[in-house]
Amino acid sequence: MNTTEWIILILLIQFIHGLGTFKLYEKAGRKSWEAFIPIYNAIIWMKIIHKPTWWTFLLFLPVINLIMFPATWVSSLAAFKKPGMKDEAKETLLTIFTLGFYLYTFNFNPQTEYIAEPKKNTKETAFSSILFAIVVATFVHTYFIQPFTIPSSSLEKSLLIGDFLFVSKVNYGPRVPMTTVAAPMVHDTLPFIKTKSYLYSDNDTTSWKNKLQLPYMRIPGFEKIKNNDIVVFNWPRDTLYHMYLEADRRYDKPIDKKTNYVKRCVAIPGDKMQIIDGFVYINDKKLELPERAKPQYNYTIYSKKGISGSLLSDVGSTEFFRTYKIQFYNETEVNAVRPFLVADLQESNTKGFYLAYTTSNGIPDEIIKKYNLSVEEVIENKMMATLTFDAVDKLKQNKSVDSVIRVIKKGREHGIFPDQSHDGADETKYAWSGDNYGPITIPQAGKTVSLTIDNLPLYKILIREYEHNKLEVKGNNIYINGKKATSYTFQQNYYWMMGDNRHNSLDARYFGFTPENHIVGKPVFIWMSWDSNGKGILNKIRWERLFTTVSGEGQPKSYFKYFLVFLALYFVGEYFWKKNKKNKSE
């Protein structure tokens, strides 16, 4: 919806309000024309229904206003009385389900009376308290800080699977919600019922639902995204149905309802970026990661004596493949183990036994005990593992290990950005891999790039999808919005997001640039960390990670003990304060 259409919609809403309340304004001692003046009428109406003036501000905040409108309708019921009003619950439901139009019956009823000093209603007070809590929580979630859970190992060691974060939206500037009709404090899916949490047509761009979208707006923050910042953003290439189900077709989702991702920003607008043998270079200089970052790569470990999973676990590796020899007696046991396998069972040379290939977690002890399985880890002479540099050094010092060789991908890799099925470009130009990539320059707002058939693959998604132009290729000519184009000026900034777990990260090397309007915020604080593989409730909590900061110099430091001391002092202080107050009253 463009600016003109939004103005027309707002004026229409003001007219509807005025038409249904102008007589009520008169009954409250005001002028009837005041009901039709935008914004001013809301300020006056708050006074009429005995609500604070600052409620007016909340009526114009996207998403929050979806809560505030019903609240003002219900509050209006308490400020006026008409003959026959007996069942307050029924009146409230009628008001809400008619979207406030039930108030028209008050406006055009000559016997309606204004209640200048309404009696205190316990139910209304409770309702207002709950409403206020929801509004405050939604406001904080939308414009200040949002909880986030780490779902994958792409930033392993810096951020772990099971870390619960607070993501600051004020650092880079809070983004005004673009989807105006959506459930508060949830992302793209309603819990339990697992259906869309917002009003939008994902396959019909002309739908009236999509007209309710706001253009991209961001309140200024106090810092810019810098190289090496860890950033939460909306996954630009998200075309899934929602976060729980894979897509059966392409789903075009609103920007602010695309799946949330977290990666490290290695390159910012204007940077020249290149990856050489797995190492990132920015403007021809090797990118130096902060001390807290622990980049990981895949390595092949060789040993004539054999490599066991326990050896790799001891050096801190959390991603490698185990091989087990398991004897099965029935299909039930097979089905119990199958969810933990990374490949189909293979029959071994030993009769009655099968080889099971699993991740580093192996077969859970509870499964082995429950089915009394005969399980034996197979010690192999070669194993693939994801390792930090420190882990590699430790392995090399182990006399049982013959060699540790880093995996380096060369030549063209399947699925690498840009898509090779492009319009007539030279396919040998982008024969890149995740370890050897580029060089490319990160697009910057206001900068112009020469546009050719050969470099079009890098920019076609930006031009078509992120900046909403019509792009066509006819022969060797490029047309943008029907006009022949030999250059293009970018409308917004873009960023290059990568995971520290270099060989196990779906990042910019595969989905490309991240537009600025997809930026959500900056992770600042880990308040909880849950290790699902830990044994026992207490061991599942990573105590050393509680109340730690995400960024900063040096190694992470937990402030959990300081929090407990503060909490204890608070409760002790509150106890003596109440006791002292009681003594004074006596």
Sequence and secondary structure as in RCSB ss.txt:
>XXXX:A:sequence
MNTTEWIILILLIQFIHGLGTFKLYEKAGRKSWEAFIPIYNAIIWMKIIHKPTWWTFLLFLPVINLIMFPATWVS
SLAAFKKPGMKDEAKETLLTIFTLGFYLYTFNFNPQTEYIAEPKKNTKETAFSSILFAIVVATFVHTYFIQPFTI
PSSSLEKSLLIGDFLFVSKVNYGPRVPMTTVAAPMVHDTLPFIKTKSYLYSDNDTTSWKNKLQLPYMRIPGFEKI
KNNDIVVFNWPRDTLYHMYLEADRRYDKPIDKKTNYVKRCVAIPGDKMQIIDGFVYINDKKLELPERAKPQYNYT
IYSKKGISGSLLSDVGSTEFFRTYKIQFYNETEVNAVRPFLVADLQESNTKGFYLAYTTSNGIPDEIIKKYNLSV
EEVIENKMMATLTFDAVDKLKQNKSVDSVIRVIKKGREHGIFPDQSHDGADETKYAWSGDNYGPITIPQAGKTVS
LTIDNLPLYKILIREYEHNKLEVKGNNIYINGKKATSYTFQQNYYWMMGDNRHNSLDARYFGFTPENHIVGKPVF
IWMSWDSNGKGILNKIRWERLFTTVSGEGQPKSYFKYFLVFLALYFVGEYFWKKNKKNKSE
>XXXX:A:secstr
  HHHHHHHHHHHHHHHHHHHHHHHHHTTS GGGGGSTTHHHHHHHHHTT  TTHHHHTTSTTHHHHHHHHHHHH
HHHHEE TT   HHHHHHHHHHTTTGGGHHHHT TT EE SS    HHHHHHHHHHHHHHHHHHHHHHTEEEEE 
 SSTTTTTS TTEEEEEESSSS  B  SB SB TT  SB TTT  BSB   SS TTSGGGGGB    B   S   
 TT EEEEE TT   SBTTB  SS     GGGS EEEEEEEE TT EEEEETTEEEETTEE    TT   EEEEE
EEEEEEE HHHHHHTT  EE EEEEEE  SHHHHHHHGGGBSS  EE SSTTEEEEEE TT S HHHHHHHT EE
EE  EEEEEEEEEHHHHHHHHH TT  EEEE    S  TT SS SS SS  GGGG   SSSEEEEE   TT EEE
  TTTHHHHHHIIIIIS   EEEETTEEEETTEE SEEE SS EEEEE SBTTS   HHHH  EEGGGEEEEEEE
EEEEB TTSSSHHHHB GGGTTEESSSSSS  B HHHHHHHHHHHHHHHHHHHHHHHHHH 
